[in-house]
Amino acid sequence: MPLVSIDGLLYVTDERIYMQPLHPQTLGKSVINLKIRNITQLFKRRYTLMDLGMEVVSQNDKGKRKTMYLVFKNGAERNQVYQALLKVVKADCITTERDVQVYMQQWAAGQMTNFDYLMILNSYAQRSMQDLTQYPVMPWVIKDYKSPVLDLTDPMIFRDLSKPIGAMDPTRLRDFRKRYDETPDGVDKFLYGSHYSCPGYVIGFHLRNDPQWMIKF
């Protein structure tokens, strides 16, 4: 889970991946394992912005989904495990080894939902729900949240995509520019003081579903 890290030993076989915690009581179980044939996604990940991680997603015949987010001592060790898994996962497993254009074409042909396609794009950008520093983001396209029916031919229902989100409100943008202009010489100037995907914001949005994250944070 986010904000929880557990040291352990990783075993990779032709049939399963096993993660054995060094302190089983932290999980209430002695071993976590995923069947190789159930792996649907395999991605290299950053962890605290270092290229050390890997995410393995599996889904069984009943649709139950499991995620194993692994962090290694170094990138070489991670790459060794990644290459070993690539040799045994199913051909339709989603990885960045495949050109993202393939999924774009599937989405354009109606073979993939908007949400699934956007999550794949986030995965290619190394974003994951298991990493609060790089949580998945969704595009903000529509600005009309009042009309009961949307007329997609009306350009007024869409936000101005030529501007970043921080520049949407003229009053707010004016305050940002004032602060920028009043920053003393010799100090780094900036318009926006925080990133839209920082852990504090993510945890705030999750407060009702995952209050334990706020306590740990």
TIRO-2110 file (N, C-alpha, C; in Angstrom, 1 decimal):
// TIRO-2110
0.8, -1.2, 0.0, N, 1, A
0.0, 0.0, 0.0, CA, 1, A
0.9, 1.2, 0.0, C, 1, A
0.4, 2.3, -0.5, N, 2, A
1.1, 3.6, -0.5, CA, 2, A
1.5, 3.9, 1.0, C, 2, A
2.7, 4.5, 1.1, N, 3, A
3.3, 4.9, 2.4, CA, 3, A
3.7, 3.7, 3.3, C, 3, A
3.6, 2.5, 2.8, N, 4, A
4.0, 1.3, 3.6, CA, 4, A
5.0, 0.6, 2.7, C, 4, A
6.2, 0.4, 3.3, N, 5, A
7.2, -0.4, 2.6, CA, 5, A
7.6, -1.5, 3.5, C, 5, A
7.8, -2.7, 2.9, N, 6, A
8.1, -3.9, 3.6, CA, 6, A
9.3, -4.6, 2.9, C, 6, A
10.4, -4.8, 3.7, N, 7, A
11.6, -5.5, 3.2, CA, 7, A
11.3, -7.0, 3.1, C, 7, A
11.9, -7.6, 2.0, N, 8, A
11.7, -9.0, 1.9, CA, 8, A
12.5, -9.6, 0.8, C, 8, A
12.3, -10.9, 0.5, N, 9, A
13.0, -11.6, -0.6, CA, 9, A
12.1, -11.9, -1.7, C, 9, A
12.5, -11.8, -2.9, N, 10, A
11.7, -12.0, -4.1, CA, 10, A
12.2, -13.3, -4.8, C, 10, A
11.2, -14.1, -5.2, N, 11, A
11.5, -15.3, -5.9, CA, 11, A
10.7, -15.3, -7.2, C, 11, A
11.3, -15.6, -8.3, N, 12, A
10.7, -15.7, -9.6, CA, 12, A
10.8, -17.1, -10.1, C, 12, A
9.7, -17.7, -10.4, N, 13, A
9.7, -19.1, -11.0, CA, 13, A
8.9, -19.0, -12.3, C, 13, A
8.8, -20.2, -13.0, N, 14, A
8.1, -20.2, -14.3, CA, 14, A
6.6, -20.1, -14.0, C, 14, A
6.1, -20.3, -12.8, N, 15, A
4.7, -20.4, -12.5, CA, 15, A
4.2, -19.2, -11.7, C, 15, A
5.1, -18.7, -10.7, N, 16, A
4.6, -17.7, -9.8, CA, 16, A
5.8, -16.7, -9.5, C, 16, A
5.4, -15.5, -8.9, N, 17, A
6.3, -14.6, -8.3, CA, 17, A
6.0, -14.7, -6.8, C, 17, A
7.0, -14.9, -6.0, N, 18, A
6.8, -14.9, -4.5, CA, 18, A
7.5, -13.7, -3.9, C, 18, A
6.9, -13.1, -3.0, N, 19, A
7.6, -12.0, -2.1, CA, 19, A
7.4, -12.5, -0.7, C, 19, A
8.5, -12.8, 0.0, N, 20, A
8.5, -13.3, 1.3, CA, 20, A
9.0, -12.1, 2.2, C, 20, A
8.1, -11.5, 3.0, N, 21, A
8.5, -10.5, 4.0, CA, 21, A
9.5, -10.9, 5.0, C, 21, A
10.5, -10.1, 5.3, N, 22, A
11.4, -10.4, 6.4, CA, 22, A
10.7, -10.5, 7.7, C, 22, A
9.6, -9.7, 7.9, N, 23, A
8.9, -9.6, 9.1, CA, 23, A
7.4, -9.9, 8.8, C, 23, A
7.0, -11.2, 8.7, N, 24, A
5.6, -11.5, 8.2, CA, 24, A
4.5, -10.9, 9.0, C, 24, A
4.8, -10.6, 10.3, N, 25, A
3.7, -10.0, 11.1, CA, 25, A
3.2, -8.6, 10.5, C, 25, A
4.0, -8.0, 9.7, N, 26, A
3.6, -6.7, 9.2, CA, 26, A
2.5, -6.8, 8.2, C, 26, A
2.4, -8.0, 7.6, N, 27, A
1.3, -8.2, 6.6, CA, 27, A
0.2, -9.2, 7.1, C, 27, A
0.6, -10.0, 8.1, N, 28, A
-0.4, -11.0, 8.6, CA, 28, A
-0.3, -12.2, 7.7, C, 28, A
0.7, -12.3, 6.9, N, 29, A
0.8, -13.5, 6.0, CA, 29, A
2.3, -13.7, 5.8, C, 29, A
2.7, -14.9, 5.5, N, 30, A
4.2, -15.2, 5.4, CA, 30, A
4.7, -15.0, 3.9, C, 30, A
3.8, -15.1, 2.9, N, 31, A
4.3, -14.9, 1.5, CA, 31, A
3.1, -14.3, 0.7, C, 31, A
3.5, -13.4, -0.2, N, 32, A
2.6, -12.9, -1.2, CA, 32, A
3.0, -13.5, -2.5, C, 32, A
2.0, -13.9, -3.3, N, 33, A
2.4, -14.5, -4.6, CA, 33, A
1.4, -14.2, -5.7, C, 33, A
1.9, -14.1, -6.9, N, 34, A
1.1, -13.9, -8.1, CA, 34, A
1.4, -15.0, -9.1, C, 34, A
0.3, -15.5, -9.8, N, 35, A
0.5, -16.4, -10.8, CA, 35, A
1.0, -15.7, -12.1, C, 35, A
2.0, -16.3, -12.7, N, 36, A
2.6, -15.7, -13.9, CA, 36, A
1.5, -15.6, -15.0, C, 36, A
0.7, -16.6, -15.2, N, 37, A
-0.3, -16.6, -16.3, CA, 37, A
-1.4, -15.5, -16.1, C, 37, A
-1.5, -15.0, -14.8, N, 38, A
-2.5, -14.0, -14.5, CA, 38, A
-2.0, -12.6, -14.7, C, 38, A
-0.7, -12.4, -15.0, N, 39, A
-0.1, -11.1, -15.1, CA, 39, A
-0.7, -10.4, -16.3, C, 39, A
-1.3, -9.2, -16.1, N, 40, A
-1.8, -8.4, -17.2, CA, 40, A
-1.0, -7.2, -17.6, C, 40, A
-0.3, -6.7, -16.6, N, 41, A
0.5, -5.5, -16.9, CA, 41, A
1.9, -5.6, -16.1, C, 41, A
2.9, -5.2, -16.8, N, 42, A
4.3, -5.2, -16.2, CA, 42, A
5.0, -3.9, -16.6, C, 42, A
5.4, -3.1, -15.6, N, 43, A
6.0, -1.8, -16.0, CA, 43, A
7.2, -1.5, -15.1, C, 43, A
8.2, -1.0, -15.6, N, 44, A
9.3, -0.4, -14.8, CA, 44, A
8.7, 0.9, -14.2, C, 44, A
9.1, 1.2, -13.0, N, 45, A
8.6, 2.4, -12.3, CA, 45, A
9.8, 3.2, -11.7, C, 45, A
9.5, 4.4, -11.4, N, 46, A
10.4, 5.2, -10.5, CA, 46, A
9.9, 5.1, -9.1, C, 46, A
10.8, 5.2, -8.2, N, 47, A
10.4, 5.2, -6.7, CA, 47, A
11.1, 6.3, -6.1, C, 47, A
10.4, 7.2, -5.5, N, 48, A
10.9, 8.5, -5.0, CA, 48, A
11.8, 9.1, -6.1, C, 48, A
11.3, 9.1, -7.3, N, 49, A
12.0, 9.7, -8.5, CA, 49, A
13.3, 9.0, -8.9, C, 49, A
13.6, 7.8, -8.3, N, 50, A
14.7, 7.0, -8.7, CA, 50, A
14.3, 5.8, -9.5, C, 50, A
15.0, 5.4, -10.5, N, 51, A
14.6, 4.4, -11.4, CA, 51, A
14.9, 3.0, -10.9, C, 51, A
14.1, 2.6, -9.8, N, 52, A
14.4, 1.4, -9.1, CA, 52, A
13.2, 0.5, -9.0, C, 52, A
12.1, 0.9, -9.5, N, 53, A
10.8, 0.2, -9.2, CA, 53, A
10.3, -0.6, -10.3, C, 53, A
9.3, -1.5, -10.0, N, 54, A
8.6, -2.3, -11.0, CA, 54, A
7.2, -2.6, -10.4, C, 54, A
6.2, -2.5, -11.3, N, 55, A
4.9, -2.8, -10.9, CA, 55, A
4.3, -4.0, -11.7, C, 55, A
3.8, -4.9, -11.0, N, 56, A
3.2, -6.2, -11.6, CA, 56, A
1.8, -6.2, -11.2, C, 56, A
0.9, -6.2, -12.2, N, 57, A
-0.6, -6.3, -12.0, CA, 57, A
-1.1, -7.6, -12.5, C, 57, A
-1.9, -8.3, -11.8, N, 58, A
-2.5, -9.5, -12.2, CA, 58, A
-4.0, -9.5, -12.0, C, 58, A
-4.7, -10.3, -12.8, N, 59, A
-6.1, -10.4, -12.7, CA, 59, A
-6.5, -11.9, -12.9, C, 59, A
-7.2, -12.5, -12.0, N, 60, A
-7.6, -13.9, -12.1, CA, 60, A
-8.8, -14.1, -12.9, C, 60, A
-9.3, -15.3, -13.1, N, 61, A
-10.4, -15.6, -14.0, CA, 61, A
-11.7, -15.0, -13.4, C, 61, A
-11.8, -14.7, -12.1, N, 62, A
-13.0, -14.1, -11.5, CA, 62, A
-12.9, -12.6, -11.5, C, 62, A
-11.8, -12.0, -12.1, N, 63, A
-11.7, -10.6, -12.3, CA, 63, A
-11.1, -9.9, -11.1, C, 63, A
-10.6, -10.7, -10.1, N, 64, A
-10.0, -10.1, -8.9, CA, 64, A
-8.6, -9.6, -9.3, C, 64, A
-8.3, -8.4, -8.9, N, 65, A
-7.1, -7.7, -9.4, CA, 65, A
-6.1, -7.6, -8.2, C, 65, A
-4.8, -7.9, -8.4, N, 66, A
-3.8, -7.7, -7.4, CA, 66, A
-2.6, -6.9, -8.0, C, 66, A
-2.0, -6.1, -7.2, N, 67, A
-0.8, -5.3, -7.6, CA, 67, A
0.3, -5.6, -6.7, C, 67, A
1.5, -5.8, -7.3, N, 68, A
2.7, -5.9, -6.5, CA, 68, A
3.7, -4.8, -7.0, C, 68, A
4.0, -3.9, -6.1, N, 69, A
4.9, -2.8, -6.4, CA, 69, A
6.2, -3.1, -5.8, C, 69, A
7.2, -3.3, -6.6, N, 70, A
8.5, -3.8, -6.0, CA, 70, A
9.6, -2.7, -6.2, C, 70, A
10.4, -2.5, -5.2, N, 71, A
11.6, -1.6, -5.3, CA, 71, A
12.8, -2.4, -5.0, C, 71, A
13.8, -2.1, -5.9, N, 72, A
15.1, -2.9, -5.8, CA, 72, A
16.2, -2.0, -5.3, C, 72, A
17.3, -2.7, -5.0, N, 73, A
18.5, -1.9, -4.5, CA, 73, A
19.1, -1.0, -5.6, C, 73, A
19.0, -1.5, -6.8, N, 74, A
19.6, -0.7, -7.9, CA, 74, A
18.8, -1.0, -9.2, C, 74, A
19.1, -0.2, -10.2, N, 75, A
18.4, -0.4, -11.5, CA, 75, A
18.8, -1.6, -12.2, C, 75, A
20.0, -2.1, -12.1, N, 76, A
20.5, -3.3, -12.7, CA, 76, A
19.7, -4.5, -12.2, C, 76, A
19.5, -4.6, -10.9, N, 77, A
18.8, -5.7, -10.3, CA, 77, A
17.4, -5.7, -10.8, C, 77, A
16.7, -4.5, -10.8, N, 78, A
15.4, -4.4, -11.3, CA, 78, A
15.3, -4.9, -12.7, C, 78, A
16.2, -4.4, -13.6, N, 79, A
16.2, -4.8, -15.0, CA, 79, A
16.3, -6.3, -15.2, C, 79, A
17.1, -6.9, -14.4, N, 80, A
17.3, -8.4, -14.5, CA, 80, A
16.0, -9.1, -14.2, C, 80, A
15.3, -8.7, -13.2, N, 81, A
14.0, -9.4, -12.9, CA, 81, A
13.0, -9.0, -14.0, C, 81, A
13.0, -7.8, -14.4, N, 82, A
12.0, -7.4, -15.5, CA, 82, A
12.2, -8.2, -16.8, C, 82, A
13.4, -8.4, -17.2, N, 83, A
13.7, -9.2, -18.4, CA, 83, A
13.3, -10.6, -18.2, C, 83, A
13.5, -11.2, -17.0, N, 84, A
13.2, -12.5, -16.7, CA, 84, A
11.6, -12.7, -16.8, C, 84, A
10.9, -11.7, -16.3, N, 85, A
9.4, -11.8, -16.4, CA, 85, A
8.9, -11.6, -17.8, C, 85, A
9.6, -10.8, -18.6, N, 86, A
9.1, -10.6, -20.0, CA, 86, A
9.1, -11.9, -20.8, C, 86, A
10.0, -12.8, -20.4, N, 87, A
10.1, -14.0, -21.2, CA, 87, A
9.0, -15.0, -20.9, C, 87, A
8.3, -14.8, -19.7, N, 88, A
7.3, -15.8, -19.3, CA, 88, A
5.9, -15.3, -19.3, C, 88, A
5.7, -13.9, -19.3, N, 89, A
4.3, -13.4, -19.3, CA, 89, A
3.6, -13.6, -20.6, C, 89, A
2.3, -13.5, -20.6, N, 90, A
1.5, -13.8, -21.9, CA, 90, A
1.8, -12.7, -22.9, C, 90, A
1.5, -13.0, -24.1, N, 91, A
1.8, -12.1, -25.2, CA, 91, A
1.0, -10.8, -25.2, C, 91, A
-0.2, -10.9, -24.6, N, 92, A
-1.1, -9.7, -24.6, CA, 92, A
-0.9, -8.9, -23.3, C, 92, A
0.2, -9.2, -22.5, N, 93, A
0.5, -8.4, -21.3, CA, 93, A
0.9, -7.0, -21.7, C, 93, A
0.3, -6.0, -21.0, N, 94, A
0.6, -4.6, -21.4, CA, 94, A
1.9, -4.2, -20.8, C, 94, A
2.9, -3.8, -21.6, N, 95, A
4.2, -3.3, -21.2, CA, 95, A
4.6, -2.2, -22.1, C, 95, A
5.6, -1.4, -21.7, N, 96, A
6.1, -0.3, -22.5, CA, 96, A
6.9, -0.9, -23.7, C, 96, A
7.1, -2.2, -23.8, N, 97, A
7.8, -2.7, -24.9, CA, 97, A
7.0, -2.6, -26.2, C, 97, A
5.7, -2.4, -26.0, N, 98, A
4.8, -2.2, -27.2, CA, 98, A
4.6, -0.8, -27.4, C, 98, A
4.6, -0.3, -28.6, N, 99, A
4.4, 1.1, -29.0, CA, 99, A
3.0, 1.5, -28.5, C, 99, A
2.9, 2.6, -27.8, N, 100, A
1.7, 3.1, -27.2, CA, 100, A
0.6, 3.4, -28.3, C, 100, A
1.1, 3.6, -29.6, N, 101, A
0.2, 3.8, -30.7, CA, 101, A
-0.8, 2.6, -30.9, C, 101, A
-0.3, 1.4, -30.5, N, 102, A
-1.2, 0.2, -30.6, CA, 102, A
-2.5, 0.4, -29.7, C, 102, A
-2.3, 0.9, -28.5, N, 103, A
-3.4, 1.1, -27.6, CA, 103, A
-4.3, 2.3, -28.1, C, 103, A
-3.6, 3.3, -28.7, N, 104, A
-4.4, 4.5, -29.2, CA, 104, A
-5.3, 4.0, -30.3, C, 104, A
-4.8, 3.1, -31.2, N, 105, A
-5.7, 2.6, -32.2, CA, 105, A
-6.8, 1.8, -31.7, C, 105, A
-6.6, 1.0, -30.7, N, 106, A
-7.6, 0.2, -30.1, CA, 106, A
-8.7, 1.1, -29.4, C, 106, A
-8.2, 2.2, -28.8, N, 107, A
-9.2, 3.1, -28.2, CA, 107, A
-10.0, 3.8, -29.2, C, 107, A
-9.3, 4.3, -30.3, N, 108, A
-10.0, 5.0, -31.4, CA, 108, A
-11.0, 4.1, -32.1, C, 108, A
-10.8, 2.8, -32.1, N, 109, A
-11.7, 1.8, -32.7, CA, 109, A
-12.8, 1.4, -31.8, C, 109, A
-12.8, 1.9, -30.5, N, 110, A
-13.9, 1.6, -29.6, CA, 110, A
-13.6, 0.3, -28.9, C, 110, A
-12.4, -0.3, -29.0, N, 111, A
-12.1, -1.5, -28.3, CA, 111, A
-11.6, -1.4, -26.9, C, 111, A
-11.5, -0.1, -26.4, N, 112, A
-11.0, 0.2, -25.1, CA, 112, A
-11.7, 1.4, -24.6, C, 112, A
-12.0, 1.4, -23.3, N, 113, A
-12.7, 2.5, -22.7, CA, 113, A
-11.8, 3.7, -22.5, C, 113, A
-12.4, 4.9, -22.4, N, 114, A
-11.6, 6.1, -22.2, CA, 114, A
-10.7, 5.9, -20.9, C, 114, A
-11.3, 5.4, -19.9, N, 115, A
-10.6, 5.3, -18.6, CA, 115, A
-9.4, 4.3, -18.8, C, 115, A
-9.6, 3.2, -19.4, N, 116, A
-8.5, 2.2, -19.5, CA, 116, A
-7.4, 2.8, -20.4, C, 116, A
-7.8, 3.5, -21.4, N, 117, A
-6.7, 4.1, -22.3, CA, 117, A
-5.9, 5.2, -21.5, C, 117, A
-6.6, 6.0, -20.8, N, 118, A
-5.9, 7.0, -20.0, CA, 118, A
-5.0, 6.4, -18.9, C, 118, A
-5.5, 5.3, -18.3, N, 119, A
-4.6, 4.6, -17.3, CA, 119, A
-3.4, 4.0, -18.0, C, 119, A
-3.5, 3.5, -19.2, N, 120, A
-2.3, 3.0, -19.9, CA, 120, A
-1.4, 4.2, -20.2, C, 120, A
-1.9, 5.3, -20.6, N, 121, A
-1.0, 6.5, -20.9, CA, 121, A
-0.3, 6.9, -19.6, C, 121, A
-1.0, 6.8, -18.5, N, 122, A
-0.3, 7.1, -17.2, CA, 122, A
0.7, 6.1, -16.9, C, 122, A
0.5, 4.8, -17.2, N, 123, A
1.5, 3.8, -16.9, CA, 123, A
2.7, 4.0, -17.8, C, 123, A
2.5, 4.4, -19.0, N, 124, A
3.7, 4.7, -19.9, CA, 124, A
4.5, 5.9, -19.3, C, 124, A
3.8, 6.8, -18.6, N, 125, A
4.5, 8.0, -18.0, CA, 125, A
5.0, 7.6, -16.6, C, 125, A
5.0, 6.3, -16.2, N, 126, A
5.5, 5.8, -14.9, CA, 126, A
4.6, 6.3, -13.8, C, 126, A
3.3, 6.6, -14.0, N, 127, A
2.4, 7.0, -12.9, CA, 127, A
1.7, 5.7, -12.4, C, 127, A
1.4, 5.7, -11.1, N, 128, A
0.8, 4.5, -10.6, CA, 128, A
0.0, 4.9, -9.3, C, 128, A
-1.1, 4.2, -9.1, N, 129, A
-1.9, 4.4, -7.9, CA, 129, A
-1.2, 3.9, -6.6, C, 129, A
-0.1, 3.2, -6.8, N, 130, A
0.7, 2.8, -5.7, CA, 130, A
1.7, 3.8, -5.3, C, 130, A
1.9, 4.9, -6.0, N, 131, A
2.9, 5.9, -5.8, CA, 131, A
2.3, 7.2, -5.7, C, 131, A
2.2, 7.7, -4.4, N, 132, A
1.5, 9.0, -4.2, CA, 132, A
2.2, 10.2, -4.8, C, 132, A
3.5, 10.0, -5.1, N, 133, A
4.3, 11.1, -5.6, CA, 133, A
4.1, 11.2, -7.1, C, 133, A
3.6, 10.2, -7.7, N, 134, A
3.3, 10.1, -9.2, CA, 134, A
2.0, 9.5, -9.5, C, 134, A
1.0, 10.0, -8.8, N, 135, A
-0.4, 9.4, -9.0, CA, 135, A
-0.9, 9.7, -10.3, C, 135, A
-1.7, 8.8, -10.9, N, 136, A
-2.3, 9.0, -12.2, CA, 136, A
-3.1, 10.3, -12.3, C, 136, A
-3.0, 11.0, -13.5, N, 137, A
-3.8, 12.2, -13.7, CA, 137, A
-4.7, 12.0, -14.9, C, 137, A
-5.8, 12.8, -14.8, N, 138, A
-6.8, 12.7, -15.9, CA, 138, A
-6.9, 14.1, -16.5, C, 138, A
-7.1, 14.2, -17.9, N, 139, A
-7.2, 15.5, -18.5, CA, 139, A
-8.5, 16.2, -18.1, C, 139, A
-8.4, 17.5, -17.9, N, 140, A
-9.6, 18.3, -17.7, CA, 140, A
-9.9, 19.0, -19.0, C, 140, A
-11.1, 18.5, -19.6, N, 141, A
-11.4, 19.0, -20.9, CA, 141, A
-12.7, 19.8, -20.9, C, 141, A
-13.7, 19.4, -20.2, N, 142, A
-15.0, 20.0, -20.2, CA, 142, A
-15.2, 21.0, -19.0, C, 142, A
-15.7, 22.2, -19.3, N, 143, A
-15.9, 23.1, -18.2, CA, 143, A
-17.4, 23.3, -17.8, C, 143, A
-18.3, 22.7, -18.6, N, 144, A
-19.8, 22.9, -18.3, CA, 144, A
-20.2, 21.7, -17.4, C, 144, A
-20.4, 22.0, -16.2, N, 145, A
-20.9, 21.0, -15.2, CA, 145, A
-22.3, 21.3, -14.8, C, 145, A
-23.0, 22.1, -15.5, N, 146, A
-24.4, 22.5, -15.1, CA, 146, A
-25.5, 22.0, -16.0, C, 146, A
-25.2, 22.0, -17.3, N, 147, A
-26.2, 21.6, -18.3, CA, 147, A
-26.5, 20.1, -18.2, C, 147, A
-27.8, 19.8, -18.2, N, 148, A
-28.2, 18.3, -18.1, CA, 148, A
-27.8, 17.5, -19.3, C, 148, A
-27.6, 18.2, -20.4, N, 149, A
-27.2, 17.5, -21.7, CA, 149, A
-26.1, 18.3, -22.3, C, 149, A
-25.0, 17.7, -22.7, N, 150, A
-23.9, 18.4, -23.3, CA, 150, A
-24.0, 18.3, -24.8, C, 150, A
-23.8, 19.5, -25.4, N, 151, A
-23.7, 19.6, -26.9, CA, 151, A
-22.2, 19.6, -27.3, C, 151, A
-21.7, 18.5, -27.7, N, 152, A
-20.3, 18.4, -28.0, CA, 152, A
-19.8, 19.2, -29.2, C, 152, A
-20.8, 19.8, -29.9, N, 153, A
-20.5, 20.6, -31.0, CA, 153, A
-20.3, 22.1, -30.6, C, 153, A
-20.7, 22.4, -29.4, N, 154, A
-20.6, 23.8, -28.9, CA, 154, A
-19.2, 24.0, -28.2, C, 154, A
-18.3, 24.8, -28.8, N, 155, A
-17.0, 25.0, -28.3, CA, 155, A
-17.0, 25.6, -26.8, C, 155, A
-18.1, 26.2, -26.4, N, 156, A
-18.1, 26.8, -25.1, CA, 156, A
-18.2, 25.9, -24.0, C, 156, A
-18.4, 24.6, -24.2, N, 157, A
-18.5, 23.6, -23.1, CA, 157, A
-17.1, 23.1, -22.8, C, 157, A
-16.1, 23.4, -23.6, N, 158, A
-14.7, 22.9, -23.4, CA, 158, A
-13.9, 24.0, -22.8, C, 158, A
-12.9, 23.6, -21.9, N, 159, A
-12.0, 24.6, -21.3, CA, 159, A
-11.0, 25.1, -22.4, C, 159, A
-10.4, 26.2, -22.1, N, 160, A
-9.3, 26.7, -23.0, CA, 160, A
-8.1, 25.9, -22.9, C, 160, A
-7.8, 25.0, -23.8, N, 161, A
-6.6, 24.1, -23.7, CA, 161, A
-5.3, 24.8, -24.1, C, 161, A
-5.4, 26.1, -24.5, N, 162, A
-4.1, 26.8, -24.7, CA, 162, A
-3.5, 27.3, -23.4, C, 162, A
-4.2, 27.2, -22.3, N, 163, A
-3.7, 27.7, -21.0, CA, 163, A
-3.6, 26.5, -20.0, C, 163, A
-2.6, 26.6, -19.1, N, 164, A
-2.6, 25.6, -18.0, CA, 164, A
-3.7, 25.9, -17.1, C, 164, A
-4.0, 24.9, -16.2, N, 165, A
-5.1, 25.0, -15.3, CA, 165, A
-4.9, 26.2, -14.4, C, 165, A
-3.7, 26.5, -14.0, N, 166, A
-3.4, 27.6, -13.1, CA, 166, A
-3.8, 28.9, -13.6, C, 166, A
-4.0, 29.0, -15.0, N, 167, A
-4.3, 30.3, -15.6, CA, 167, A
-5.7, 30.4, -16.0, C, 167, A
-6.6, 29.5, -15.6, N, 168, A
-8.0, 29.5, -16.0, CA, 168, A
-8.7, 30.7, -15.4, C, 168, A
-8.4, 31.0, -14.1, N, 169, A
-9.1, 32.0, -13.4, CA, 169, A
-8.3, 33.3, -13.5, C, 169, A
-8.8, 34.4, -14.2, N, 170, A
-8.0, 35.6, -14.3, CA, 170, A
-7.5, 36.2, -13.0, C, 170, A
-8.4, 36.2, -12.0, N, 171, A
-8.1, 36.8, -10.7, CA, 171, A
-6.9, 36.0, -10.1, C, 171, A
-7.0, 34.7, -10.1, N, 172, A
-6.0, 33.9, -9.5, CA, 172, A
-4.7, 34.0, -10.2, C, 172, A
-4.7, 34.1, -11.6, N, 173, A
-3.5, 34.3, -12.4, CA, 173, A
-2.9, 35.6, -12.0, C, 173, A
-3.7, 36.7, -11.8, N, 174, A
-3.2, 38.0, -11.5, CA, 174, A
-2.4, 38.0, -10.2, C, 174, A
-2.9, 37.2, -9.2, N, 175, A
-2.3, 37.1, -7.9, CA, 175, A
-0.9, 36.4, -8.1, C, 175, A
-0.9, 35.3, -8.9, N, 176, A
0.3, 34.6, -9.1, CA, 176, A
1.4, 35.5, -9.8, C, 176, A
1.0, 36.3, -10.7, N, 177, A
1.9, 37.2, -11.4, CA, 177, A
2.4, 38.3, -10.5, C, 177, A
1.5, 38.8, -9.6, N, 178, A
1.9, 39.8, -8.6, CA, 178, A
3.0, 39.2, -7.7, C, 178, A
2.8, 38.0, -7.2, N, 179, A
3.8, 37.4, -6.4, CA, 179, A
5.1, 37.2, -7.1, C, 179, A
5.0, 36.8, -8.4, N, 180, A
6.2, 36.6, -9.2, CA, 180, A
7.0, 37.9, -9.3, C, 180, A
6.3, 39.0, -9.6, N, 181, A
6.9, 40.3, -9.8, CA, 181, A
7.5, 40.8, -8.6, C, 181, A
6.9, 40.5, -7.4, N, 182, A
7.4, 41.0, -6.1, CA, 182, A
8.5, 40.2, -5.5, C, 182, A
8.8, 39.0, -6.1, N, 183, A
9.9, 38.2, -5.5, CA, 183, A
11.2, 38.9, -5.6, C, 183, A
11.9, 39.0, -4.5, N, 184, A
13.2, 39.8, -4.5, CA, 184, A
14.2, 39.2, -5.5, C, 184, A
15.1, 40.1, -6.0, N, 185, A
16.2, 39.6, -6.9, CA, 185, A
17.1, 38.6, -6.1, C, 185, A
17.6, 37.7, -6.9, N, 186, A
18.4, 36.7, -6.3, CA, 186, A
17.7, 35.5, -5.8, C, 186, A
16.4, 35.5, -5.8, N, 187, A
15.5, 34.4, -5.3, CA, 187, A
14.8, 33.8, -6.6, C, 187, A
14.8, 32.5, -6.6, N, 188, A
14.2, 31.8, -7.8, CA, 188, A
12.7, 32.2, -7.9, C, 188, A
12.3, 32.7, -9.0, N, 189, A
10.9, 33.1, -9.2, CA, 189, A
10.1, 32.0, -9.7, C, 189, A
8.8, 32.0, -9.4, N, 190, A
7.9, 30.9, -9.9, CA, 190, A
6.5, 31.5, -9.9, C, 190, A
5.7, 30.9, -10.8, N, 191, A
4.2, 31.3, -10.9, CA, 191, A
3.4, 30.3, -10.0, C, 191, A
3.7, 29.0, -10.1, N, 192, A
2.9, 28.0, -9.3, CA, 192, A
3.8, 27.4, -8.3, C, 192, A
3.4, 27.5, -7.0, N, 193, A
4.3, 27.0, -5.9, CA, 193, A
4.3, 25.6, -5.6, C, 193, A
3.4, 24.8, -6.2, N, 194, A
3.3, 23.4, -6.0, CA, 194, A
2.9, 22.6, -7.2, C, 194, A
3.2, 21.3, -7.3, N, 195, A
2.8, 20.5, -8.4, CA, 195, A
1.4, 20.0, -8.2, C, 195, A
0.7, 19.8, -9.3, N, 196, A
-0.7, 19.3, -9.2, CA, 196, A
-0.9, 17.9, -8.8, C, 196, A
0.2, 17.2, -8.7, N, 197, A
0.2, 15.8, -8.3, CA, 197, A
1.0, 15.4, -7.1, C, 197, A
1.2, 16.4, -6.2, N, 198, A
2.1, 16.1, -5.1, CA, 198, A
1.3, 15.3, -4.0, C, 198, A
2.0, 14.5, -3.2, N, 199, A
1.3, 13.6, -2.2, CA, 199, A
0.3, 14.3, -1.4, C, 199, A
0.5, 15.5, -0.9, N, 200, A
-0.4, 16.2, -0.1, CA, 200, A
-1.8, 16.4, -0.7, C, 200, A
-1.8, 16.7, -2.0, N, 201, A
-3.1, 16.9, -2.7, CA, 201, A
-3.8, 15.5, -2.9, C, 201, A
-3.0, 14.5, -3.3, N, 202, A
-3.5, 13.2, -3.5, CA, 202, A
-4.2, 12.6, -2.3, C, 202, A
-3.5, 12.8, -1.1, N, 203, A
-4.0, 12.3, 0.1, CA, 203, A
-5.3, 13.1, 0.5, C, 203, A
-5.3, 14.4, 0.2, N, 204, A
-6.5, 15.2, 0.5, CA, 204, A
-7.7, 14.7, -0.2, C, 204, A
-7.5, 14.3, -1.5, N, 205, A
-8.7, 13.8, -2.3, CA, 205, A
-9.1, 12.4, -1.8, C, 205, A
-8.2, 11.6, -1.2, N, 206, A
-8.5, 10.3, -0.7, CA, 206, A
-8.9, 10.2, 0.8, C, 206, A
-9.1, 11.4, 1.4, N, 207, A
-9.2, 11.4, 2.8, CA, 207, A
-10.4, 10.6, 3.3, C, 207, A
-11.5, 10.5, 2.6, N, 208, A
-12.6, 9.8, 3.1, CA, 208, A
-12.4, 8.3, 2.9, C, 208, A
-11.8, 7.9, 1.8, N, 209, A
-11.6, 6.5, 1.5, CA, 209, A
-10.4, 5.9, 2.2, C, 209, A
-9.4, 6.7, 2.4, N, 210, A
-8.1, 6.2, 3.0, CA, 210, A
-7.6, 7.1, 4.0, C, 210, A
-8.3, 7.3, 5.2, N, 211, A
-7.9, 8.2, 6.2, CA, 211, A
-6.5, 7.8, 6.8, C, 211, A
-6.2, 6.5, 6.7, N, 212, A
-4.9, 6.1, 7.3, CA, 212, A
-3.7, 6.7, 6.6, C, 212, A
-3.9, 7.1, 5.3, N, 213, A
-2.8, 7.7, 4.6, CA, 213, A
-2.5, 9.1, 5.2, C, 213, A
-3.5, 9.8, 5.6, N, 214, A
-3.3, 11.2, 6.2, CA, 214, A
-2.6, 11.0, 7.5, C, 214, A
-2.9, 10.0, 8.3, N, 215, A
-2.3, 9.8, 9.6, CA, 215, A
-0.8, 9.5, 9.4, C, 215, A
-0.5, 8.6, 8.4, N, 216, A
0.9, 8.3, 8.1, CA, 216, A
1.7, 9.5, 7.5, C, 216, A
1.0, 10.3, 6.7, N, 217, A
1.6, 11.4, 6.1, CA, 217, A
2.0, 12.5, 7.1, C, 217, A
END
